[in-house]
């Protein structure tokens, strides 16, 4: 994180002073609004009080974590504006689409006039720079409070959650619950827009790399459809929130939900295989997706469905086509950038693909990562008439990887764990968080990496995805959602012990604690309830498919 994004202050105090008071000078001098802090490697609200010595780091909006706080605060302000003008509106914050949250209203029709009125009210709330006060309640007090006011704002499963305390945020006479930190004043969220989008609307906000402007709006129709489809299915099954999932677990009815979730996966994979079979002339299937999407299991399960359609898959690894080490591009730090498409010998790769599609025999290289060179060990392949190439890799949706292959011979698939399970109407579970928890469990299980190691490298992984994968997701012929509605309840038991090994002396402690708090909302599901062919087995082990 750059210096203007996070400022470190050594604190020596036992005065029980607020963070905002201790860091007042630094907050005033910051280039951008300060919206939160990390004290002794724990996330804090600026109004939290300190009564011990330690290291304080201020977070402003020009940082990844700062923009998350900005987004949550903006969601809070939106809820407040709706409450003032349309108090009966039941708003649901569904999922993230680029730099926007897609929302809808369950009991009202979204109109341009409505959004203009709410946006104007939001601007007034921001202009007044109102204080947002955090009040910590016990679980029991929160449930009594909600019963007394008979409101659905931020309602959680108070009766069965494991958290002992609830963070309620007040602004004037408006209140709402958020399980993660939000800002202490409304004036920090200057840049935003409400935009009507299909049956709902987008709450748009800037990117942390340019906090003063909204990014250009780009359609993500295919991604929206994939998310909407899964959300609709789970609403029909009455399991769209953590509360409803936990209720099924407690009532010992989760087995059927697990089977339904797995059946949905199998159905969608079969439909993709059918589409490939219907399109005559497809000779190459390209699969791409961000880290921990489950690409390995998906590719093998798709292979089975292709065989049912009379198509035999032949797998090729892009990893065997890296350029020689001395030709590998470097990043701004002078380190080898293996995730750049320039790190792939696309000329050789395309020539081999063309030869295979022409029915010729090709000797495939095997890349020696230790020596940084390609070797030829007699691995020759030739495509039969009923065979297709299946290629999986981060650049597979980028046409530069297969630029010599005619489009009509290619079928592109984008996969990701597109989480549609929400805590409640205002608190969503991030797709990125789900993938990180998957990766923590998998890295420990199969690679011997600690949770601290996985968290420490996650930002770099995300940067590579933002550059090499996400810009091309709308190029896909099919999008497959690998998320399972029940998976965090399984991953909880695997991930929490790994996260708890990270001590408060380590910089990854704050993120570890944040993930633990998310997982604590879930009742546990034993992993032996997960079917052996499940995509989740790629992360917890014991599955039918091998990497």
C-alpha positions as CSV (number, residue, x, y, z in Angstrom):
1,X,0.0,0.0,0.0
2,X,1.4,3.4,-1.0
3,X,2.4,5.9,1.7
4,X,-0.5,8.3,0.9
5,X,-2.9,5.5,1.4
6,X,-1.9,4.3,4.9
7,X,-0.1,6.3,7.5
8,X,1.6,4.7,10.5
9,X,1.6,6.3,13.9
10,X,3.2,4.9,17.0
11,X,0.6,5.3,19.8
12,X,1.5,5.5,23.5
13,X,-1.7,6.1,25.4
14,X,-3.8,4.8,28.2
15,X,-6.3,7.7,28.1
16,X,-9.1,5.8,26.4
17,X,-9.1,8.4,23.6
18,X,-10.8,8.0,20.3
19,X,-8.7,7.1,17.3
20,X,-9.9,10.2,15.5
21,X,-8.7,12.4,18.3
22,X,-5.3,10.7,18.5
23,X,-4.7,11.0,14.7
24,X,-6.4,14.3,14.2
25,X,-3.4,16.0,12.6
26,X,-2.6,13.2,10.3
27,X,-6.3,12.9,9.2
28,X,-6.4,16.6,8.3
29,X,-3.2,16.3,6.3
30,X,-4.3,13.2,4.4
31,X,-4.7,13.6,0.6
32,X,-8.0,11.7,0.7
33,X,-10.7,11.1,3.4
34,X,-9.6,8.7,6.2
35,X,-12.4,6.2,6.8
36,X,-10.9,3.6,9.1
37,X,-7.8,2.3,10.9
38,X,-5.7,-0.7,11.8
39,X,-4.5,-0.8,15.4
40,X,-2.1,-3.5,16.4
41,X,-3.2,-5.4,13.3
42,X,-6.9,-5.2,13.9
43,X,-9.5,-3.2,11.9
44,X,-11.0,-0.3,13.8
45,X,-13.7,2.3,13.4
46,X,-12.3,5.9,13.8
47,X,-14.6,6.4,16.9
48,X,-13.2,3.3,18.6
49,X,-11.2,4.1,21.8
50,X,-7.6,3.0,22.5
51,X,-6.4,2.2,26.0
52,X,-3.1,0.5,25.3
53,X,0.2,1.2,23.5
54,X,0.6,0.1,19.9
55,X,0.9,0.8,16.2
56,X,-1.9,2.8,14.5
57,X,-2.3,2.8,10.7
58,X,-4.9,5.1,9.1
59,X,-6.8,3.9,6.0
60,X,-8.0,6.4,3.5
61,X,-10.3,5.8,0.5
62,X,-7.4,5.5,-2.0
63,X,-6.7,2.0,-0.8
64,X,-8.3,-1.3,-1.4
65,X,-9.6,-1.6,2.2
66,X,-10.5,2.1,2.3
67,X,-12.7,1.7,-0.8
68,X,-14.5,-1.3,0.8
69,X,-15.4,1.0,3.8
70,X,-16.5,3.7,1.3
71,X,-18.7,1.2,-0.5
72,X,-20.3,-0.1,2.8
73,X,-20.8,3.5,4.0
74,X,-22.5,4.4,0.7
75,X,-24.8,1.4,1.0
76,X,-25.7,2.7,4.5
77,X,-26.4,6.2,3.2
78,X,-28.5,4.7,0.4
79,X,-30.6,2.8,2.9
80,X,-31.1,5.9,5.0
81,X,-32.2,7.9,1.9
82,X,-34.7,5.3,0.9
83,X,-36.0,5.1,4.5
84,X,-36.6,8.9,4.5
85,X,-38.5,9.0,1.2
86,X,-39.8,5.4,0.6
87,X,-39.8,3.9,4.1
88,X,-41.8,0.9,3.0
89,X,-39.2,-0.1,0.4
90,X,-37.6,-3.5,1.0
91,X,-34.1,-3.0,-0.6
92,X,-31.9,-6.0,-1.3
93,X,-28.2,-5.5,-2.1
94,X,-27.5,-8.4,-4.3
95,X,-24.0,-8.6,-5.8
96,X,-21.1,-6.6,-7.2
97,X,-20.9,-5.8,-10.9
98,X,-17.6,-4.1,-11.7
99,X,-17.5,-0.8,-9.6
100,X,-21.2,-1.1,-8.6
101,X,-23.6,-3.0,-6.4
102,X,-26.6,-4.4,-8.1
103,X,-29.7,-3.8,-5.9
104,X,-33.4,-4.3,-6.3
105,X,-36.6,-3.6,-4.4
106,X,-38.7,-6.7,-3.6
107,X,-42.0,-4.9,-3.0
108,X,-41.9,-1.9,-5.3
109,X,-41.2,-1.1,-9.0
110,X,-37.9,0.7,-9.5
111,X,-38.4,3.9,-11.6
112,X,-36.1,6.7,-12.8
113,X,-38.0,9.2,-10.7
114,X,-37.6,7.1,-7.6
115,X,-33.8,6.8,-8.1
116,X,-33.5,10.6,-8.8
117,X,-35.3,11.4,-5.6
118,X,-33.2,9.0,-3.6
119,X,-29.9,10.2,-5.2
120,X,-30.8,13.8,-4.3
121,X,-31.5,12.8,-0.8
122,X,-28.2,10.9,-0.6
123,X,-26.4,14.0,-1.8
124,X,-28.1,16.0,1.0
125,X,-27.0,13.5,3.6
126,X,-23.4,13.5,2.3
127,X,-23.4,17.4,2.1
128,X,-24.4,17.6,5.8
129,X,-21.5,15.4,6.8
130,X,-23.6,13.7,9.5
131,X,-22.0,11.6,12.2
132,X,-22.5,7.9,12.1
133,X,-22.3,6.4,15.6
134,X,-21.4,2.8,16.2
135,X,-23.2,1.2,19.1
136,X,-22.2,-2.3,20.2
137,X,-25.1,-4.5,21.4
138,X,-25.2,-7.9,22.8
139,X,-26.9,-10.5,20.6
140,X,-29.8,-10.7,23.0
141,X,-30.2,-6.9,23.2
142,X,-30.1,-6.7,19.4
143,X,-32.9,-9.3,19.0
144,X,-35.1,-7.4,21.5
145,X,-34.3,-4.2,19.8
146,X,-35.4,-5.6,16.4
147,X,-38.5,-7.1,17.9
148,X,-39.5,-3.8,19.5
149,X,-39.1,-1.8,16.3
150,X,-40.5,-4.5,14.0
151,X,-38.0,-3.7,11.3
152,X,-36.2,-5.8,8.7
153,X,-33.2,-3.5,8.4
154,X,-30.1,-5.6,8.7
155,X,-31.9,-8.4,10.5
156,X,-29.7,-11.3,11.1
157,X,-30.1,-14.8,12.7
158,X,-29.6,-13.5,16.2
159,X,-31.0,-16.7,17.7
160,X,-28.5,-19.0,16.2
161,X,-25.4,-16.9,15.3
162,X,-22.2,-17.4,17.3
163,X,-21.2,-13.8,17.5
164,X,-21.7,-12.3,21.0
165,X,-21.8,-8.7,19.9
166,X,-23.6,-6.8,17.1
167,X,-22.4,-3.5,15.6
168,X,-25.4,-1.2,15.1
169,X,-24.8,2.1,13.3
170,X,-26.9,5.2,14.0
171,X,-27.2,8.4,12.0
172,X,-29.8,10.9,13.3
173,X,-32.9,8.7,13.8
174,X,-31.8,6.0,11.2
175,X,-30.1,2.8,12.2
176,X,-28.9,-0.3,10.5
177,X,-26.6,-3.2,11.1
178,X,-23.3,-3.8,9.3
179,X,-21.0,-6.7,10.2
180,X,-17.9,-4.9,8.9
181,X,-16.5,-1.4,9.6
182,X,-18.2,1.7,8.0
183,X,-17.0,5.4,8.2
184,X,-17.9,7.7,11.0
185,X,-19.2,10.5,8.8
186,X,-21.4,10.7,5.7
187,X,-19.3,13.3,4.0
188,X,-16.5,10.9,2.9
189,X,-18.6,9.4,0.1
190,X,-18.7,12.3,-2.4
191,X,-18.6,10.3,-5.6
192,X,-21.6,8.0,-6.5
193,X,-24.5,7.4,-8.8
194,X,-27.8,5.5,-8.8
195,X,-28.5,4.0,-12.2
196,X,-31.5,2.1,-13.3
197,X,-30.4,-1.4,-14.5
198,X,-32.9,-4.0,-15.7
199,X,-35.5,-4.5,-13.0
200,X,-33.2,-3.1,-10.3
201,X,-30.5,-0.4,-10.1
202,X,-26.8,0.0,-9.7
203,X,-25.2,1.9,-6.8
204,X,-22.0,3.0,-8.6
205,X,-18.8,4.2,-6.9
206,X,-15.2,5.0,-7.9
207,X,-12.2,2.7,-7.9
208,X,-9.5,3.1,-5.3
209,X,-7.0,4.0,-8.0
210,X,-9.1,7.0,-9.0
211,X,-11.3,8.1,-6.2
212,X,-12.4,11.4,-7.7
213,X,-14.2,10.0,-10.7
214,X,-16.7,7.3,-11.6
215,X,-15.3,4.8,-14.0
216,X,-16.8,4.5,-17.4
217,X,-19.9,2.3,-17.2
218,X,-19.5,-1.1,-19.0
219,X,-22.2,-3.6,-19.6
220,X,-21.8,-7.0,-18.0
221,X,-24.9,-8.7,-19.3
222,X,-23.6,-12.2,-19.2
223,X,-22.2,-11.9,-15.7
224,X,-25.4,-10.4,-14.5
225,X,-27.5,-13.2,-16.0
226,X,-25.3,-15.9,-14.4
227,X,-25.7,-14.2,-11.0
228,X,-29.4,-13.6,-11.4
229,X,-30.1,-17.1,-12.5
230,X,-28.5,-18.6,-9.4
231,X,-30.0,-16.1,-7.1
232,X,-33.5,-16.8,-8.5
233,X,-33.0,-20.5,-8.1
234,X,-32.0,-20.2,-4.4
235,X,-34.8,-17.8,-3.7
236,X,-37.2,-20.4,-5.0
237,X,-35.5,-22.9,-2.7
238,X,-35.9,-20.4,0.1
239,X,-32.2,-20.3,1.0
240,X,-30.9,-17.0,-0.1
241,X,-29.5,-15.8,3.3
242,X,-27.2,-17.2,6.0
243,X,-30.2,-17.3,8.4
244,X,-32.2,-19.6,6.2
245,X,-29.1,-21.8,5.5
246,X,-28.4,-22.1,9.3
247,X,-32.0,-22.9,9.9
248,X,-31.8,-25.9,7.5
249,X,-28.6,-27.1,9.3
250,X,-30.1,-26.8,12.7
251,X,-33.3,-28.6,11.7
252,X,-31.1,-31.4,10.1
253,X,-32.6,-30.7,6.6
254,X,-29.3,-29.7,5.0
255,X,-28.7,-33.0,3.2
256,X,-31.4,-32.3,0.6
257,X,-30.0,-28.7,0.0
258,X,-26.5,-30.2,-0.6
259,X,-27.9,-32.6,-3.1
260,X,-29.9,-29.8,-4.8
261,X,-26.9,-27.6,-5.0
262,X,-24.8,-30.4,-6.6
263,X,-27.6,-31.3,-9.0
264,X,-27.7,-27.6,-10.1
265,X,-24.0,-27.8,-10.9
266,X,-24.4,-31.1,-12.9
267,X,-27.3,-29.7,-14.8
268,X,-25.5,-26.5,-15.8
269,X,-22.3,-28.5,-16.8
270,X,-24.5,-30.8,-18.9
271,X,-26.2,-27.8,-20.6
272,X,-22.8,-26.3,-21.5
273,X,-21.7,-29.7,-23.0
274,X,-24.9,-29.8,-25.0
275,X,-24.3,-26.3,-26.4
276,X,-20.8,-27.3,-27.4
277,X,-22.1,-30.4,-29.2
278,X,-24.8,-28.4,-30.9
279,X,-22.3,-25.9,-32.4
280,X,-20.8,-27.8,-35.3
281,X,-17.1,-27.2,-35.9
282,X,-16.0,-26.6,-32.3
283,X,-12.5,-28.1,-32.0
284,X,-11.2,-26.1,-29.0
285,X,-12.7,-25.4,-25.5
286,X,-11.1,-22.6,-23.6
287,X,-11.6,-22.3,-19.9
288,X,-10.6,-19.3,-17.7
289,X,-11.4,-18.0,-14.3
290,X,-9.9,-16.4,-11.2
291,X,-8.0,-18.2,-8.5
292,X,-9.8,-20.9,-6.6
293,X,-12.7,-21.0,-9.0
294,X,-12.5,-24.8,-9.3
295,X,-11.2,-24.9,-12.9
296,X,-9.6,-28.4,-12.5
297,X,-12.7,-30.2,-11.3
298,X,-15.0,-28.3,-13.7
299,X,-12.8,-29.3,-16.7
300,X,-13.0,-32.9,-15.7
301,X,-16.7,-32.9,-15.0
302,X,-17.3,-31.1,-18.3
303,X,-15.2,-33.8,-20.0
304,X,-17.6,-36.5,-18.8
305,X,-20.5,-34.7,-20.1
306,X,-18.8,-34.2,-23.5
307,X,-18.2,-37.9,-23.7
308,X,-21.9,-38.5,-23.3
309,X,-22.3,-36.3,-26.3
310,X,-19.8,-38.4,-28.3
311,X,-17.0,-35.9,-27.9
312,X,-13.6,-36.9,-26.4
313,X,-11.6,-34.2,-24.7
314,X,-7.8,-33.9,-25.1
315,X,-6.2,-31.6,-22.5
316,X,-3.3,-29.2,-23.3
317,X,-1.6,-27.2,-20.6
318,X,-0.7,-23.6,-21.4
319,X,1.9,-23.8,-18.6
320,X,4.2,-25.8,-21.0
321,X,4.4,-22.9,-23.4
322,X,6.2,-20.3,-21.3
323,X,8.9,-18.3,-23.1
324,X,12.5,-19.0,-22.2
325,X,13.4,-17.5,-18.8
326,X,15.6,-14.8,-20.2
327,X,12.6,-13.7,-22.4
328,X,10.2,-13.5,-19.5
329,X,8.8,-10.0,-19.0
330,X,9.3,-8.2,-15.7
331,X,6.9,-6.1,-13.6
332,X,7.5,-2.6,-12.2
333,X,9.5,-4.2,-9.3
334,X,11.9,-5.9,-11.6
335,X,10.4,-9.3,-10.8
336,X,9.5,-11.9,-13.4
337,X,5.8,-11.5,-14.4
338,X,4.7,-15.0,-15.2
339,X,1.0,-13.9,-15.3
340,X,1.6,-11.6,-18.3
341,X,0.5,-13.0,-21.7
342,X,3.9,-12.0,-23.0
343,X,5.3,-14.7,-20.7
344,X,3.6,-17.2,-23.0
345,X,5.2,-18.3,-26.3
346,X,2.0,-17.6,-28.2
347,X,3.6,-18.0,-31.6
348,X,4.7,-21.6,-30.9
349,X,1.4,-22.3,-29.1
350,X,-0.7,-21.1,-32.1
351,X,1.4,-23.1,-34.6
352,X,1.0,-26.3,-32.6
353,X,-2.8,-25.7,-32.3
354,X,-3.1,-25.1,-36.0
355,X,-1.1,-28.3,-36.8
356,X,-3.3,-30.3,-34.4
357,X,-6.5,-28.9,-36.0
358,X,-5.2,-29.9,-39.4
359,X,-4.8,-33.5,-38.2
360,X,-1.0,-33.4,-37.9
361,X,1.0,-35.0,-35.1
362,X,2.7,-32.6,-32.7
363,X,5.4,-33.2,-30.1
364,X,4.3,-31.2,-27.1
365,X,6.9,-29.4,-25.0
366,X,7.2,-29.8,-21.2
367,X,8.4,-26.7,-19.4
368,X,11.1,-27.1,-16.8
369,X,10.3,-24.4,-14.3
370,X,13.6,-25.0,-12.4
371,X,15.8,-24.4,-15.5
372,X,13.3,-22.0,-17.2
373,X,13.2,-23.7,-20.5
374,X,11.1,-26.0,-22.7
375,X,12.1,-29.6,-23.2
376,X,10.8,-32.2,-25.6
377,X,10.5,-35.7,-24.2
378,X,8.7,-37.5,-27.0
379,X,5.1,-36.6,-25.8
380,X,3.4,-36.6,-29.2
381,X,-0.4,-36.2,-29.8
382,X,-2.7,-36.2,-32.8
383,X,-6.4,-35.2,-32.8
384,X,-8.9,-37.8,-33.9
385,X,-12.1,-36.7,-35.7
386,X,-14.2,-37.1,-32.5
387,X,-11.7,-35.3,-30.2
388,X,-11.6,-31.7,-29.1
389,X,-8.8,-29.7,-27.3
390,X,-9.6,-28.6,-23.8
391,X,-7.3,-25.7,-22.6
392,X,-7.5,-24.1,-19.2
393,X,-5.6,-21.0,-18.1
394,X,-5.8,-17.4,-17.1
395,X,-5.5,-16.0,-20.6
396,X,-7.9,-18.4,-22.3
397,X,-10.6,-15.7,-22.9
398,X,-8.0,-13.4,-24.4
399,X,-8.0,-13.9,-28.2
400,X,-4.3,-13.1,-28.3
401,X,-3.6,-16.5,-26.8
402,X,-5.2,-18.3,-29.8
403,X,-5.2,-15.5,-32.4
404,X,-4.5,-17.8,-35.3
405,X,-7.5,-20.0,-34.6
406,X,-10.8,-19.1,-36.3
407,X,-13.5,-18.0,-33.9
408,X,-16.0,-20.5,-35.1
409,X,-13.7,-23.3,-33.9
410,X,-13.5,-22.0,-30.3
411,X,-15.9,-22.2,-27.4
412,X,-14.9,-20.0,-24.4
413,X,-16.1,-20.6,-20.8
414,X,-15.6,-18.3,-17.9
415,X,-16.0,-19.8,-14.4
416,X,-15.9,-18.2,-11.0
417,X,-17.4,-18.7,-7.5
418,X,-20.1,-16.0,-7.9
419,X,-21.5,-15.9,-4.4
420,X,-25.3,-15.3,-4.2
421,X,-25.7,-16.0,-0.5
422,X,-26.2,-12.8,1.6
423,X,-26.0,-12.2,5.3
424,X,-29.2,-10.2,5.0
425,X,-30.7,-7.5,2.8
426,X,-27.8,-5.0,3.3
427,X,-24.8,-7.3,4.0
428,X,-23.5,-9.4,1.2
429,X,-20.8,-12.0,1.2
430,X,-18.0,-11.1,-1.2
431,X,-17.2,-13.5,-4.1
432,X,-13.5,-12.6,-3.5
433,X,-13.8,-13.6,0.2
434,X,-15.3,-17.0,-0.8
435,X,-12.4,-17.6,-3.2
436,X,-9.8,-16.6,-0.6
437,X,-11.3,-18.9,2.0
438,X,-11.3,-21.7,-0.6
439,X,-7.6,-21.0,-1.4
440,X,-6.6,-20.9,2.3
441,X,-8.0,-24.4,2.8
442,X,-6.6,-25.8,-0.5
443,X,-3.1,-24.2,-0.1
444,X,-2.8,-25.8,3.4
445,X,-4.2,-29.2,2.3
446,X,-2.3,-29.7,-0.9
447,X,0.7,-27.3,-0.9
448,X,1.7,-27.0,2.7
449,X,1.2,-23.2,2.8
450,X,0.0,-21.4,5.9
451,X,-3.0,-19.1,5.9
452,X,-0.6,-16.3,6.6
453,X,1.3,-17.0,3.4
454,X,-1.9,-17.3,1.3
455,X,-3.3,-14.0,2.7
456,X,0.0,-12.2,2.1
457,X,0.1,-13.0,-1.6
458,X,-3.7,-12.5,-2.2
459,X,-3.4,-8.8,-3.3
460,X,-0.9,-9.8,-6.1
461,X,-3.2,-12.6,-7.2
462,X,-6.1,-10.1,-7.4
463,X,-4.0,-7.6,-9.4
464,X,-3.2,-10.4,-12.0
465,X,-6.9,-11.3,-12.2
466,X,-8.0,-7.6,-12.7
467,X,-5.5,-7.3,-15.5
468,X,-5.7,-10.7,-17.3
469,X,-9.1,-12.3,-16.5
470,X,-11.9,-9.9,-15.6
471,X,-11.6,-7.6,-18.6
472,X,-12.4,-10.6,-20.9
473,X,-15.2,-12.3,-18.9
474,X,-17.9,-10.9,-21.2
475,X,-16.2,-12.6,-24.2
476,X,-17.2,-16.0,-22.9
477,X,-19.8,-18.2,-24.7
478,X,-20.9,-19.6,-21.3
479,X,-20.4,-18.5,-17.7
480,X,-20.5,-21.2,-15.1
481,X,-21.0,-20.3,-11.4
482,X,-18.9,-22.7,-9.3
483,X,-20.3,-21.4,-5.9
484,X,-22.2,-23.8,-3.7
485,X,-24.8,-22.3,-1.4
486,X,-23.6,-24.4,1.5
487,X,-19.8,-24.3,1.1
488,X,-18.8,-21.8,3.7
489,X,-20.6,-23.9,6.3
490,X,-18.2,-26.7,5.3
491,X,-15.1,-24.6,4.9
492,X,-15.6,-23.0,8.3
493,X,-14.2,-25.9,10.3
494,X,-11.3,-26.2,7.9
495,X,-10.4,-22.5,7.7
496,X,-10.9,-21.1,11.2
497,X,-8.1,-23.3,12.8
498,X,-5.7,-22.2,10.1
499,X,-6.7,-18.5,10.5
500,X,-6.4,-18.7,14.3
501,X,-2.7,-19.6,13.9
502,X,-2.0,-16.0,12.7
503,X,-1.0,-14.0,15.8
504,X,-1.7,-10.3,16.3
505,X,2.0,-9.6,15.7
506,X,1.6,-10.3,12.0
507,X,0.2,-7.8,9.5
508,X,-2.2,-10.5,8.1
509,X,-3.9,-10.8,11.5
510,X,-6.5,-8.1,10.6
511,X,-7.6,-9.9,7.5
512,X,-7.6,-13.3,9.3
513,X,-9.9,-11.9,12.0
514,X,-12.2,-10.4,9.5
515,X,-12.6,-13.8,7.7
516,X,-13.1,-15.6,11.0
517,X,-15.9,-13.2,11.9
518,X,-17.6,-14.0,8.6
519,X,-17.3,-17.7,9.1
520,X,-18.7,-17.5,12.7
521,X,-22.1,-16.6,11.3
522,X,-22.4,-20.1,9.8
523,X,-23.5,-23.3,11.5
524,X,-21.1,-26.1,10.7
525,X,-21.6,-28.9,8.1
526,X,-19.2,-31.9,8.5
527,X,-17.1,-32.4,5.3
528,X,-18.1,-36.0,5.0
529,X,-21.5,-34.8,3.9
530,X,-19.9,-33.3,0.7
531,X,-20.4,-35.7,-2.3
532,X,-17.1,-37.2,-3.6
533,X,-17.7,-35.7,-7.1
534,X,-18.4,-32.2,-5.7
535,X,-16.3,-29.3,-7.0
536,X,-15.8,-28.4,-3.3
537,X,-13.6,-31.5,-3.0
538,X,-11.0,-29.7,-5.0
539,X,-10.3,-27.6,-1.9
540,X,-11.1,-29.9,1.1
541,X,-9.7,-33.2,-0.5
542,X,-11.2,-36.7,-0.8
543,X,-12.7,-36.1,-4.2
544,X,-13.0,-38.3,-7.3
545,X,-11.1,-35.9,-9.6
546,X,-7.4,-35.3,-9.3
547,X,-5.5,-32.2,-10.2
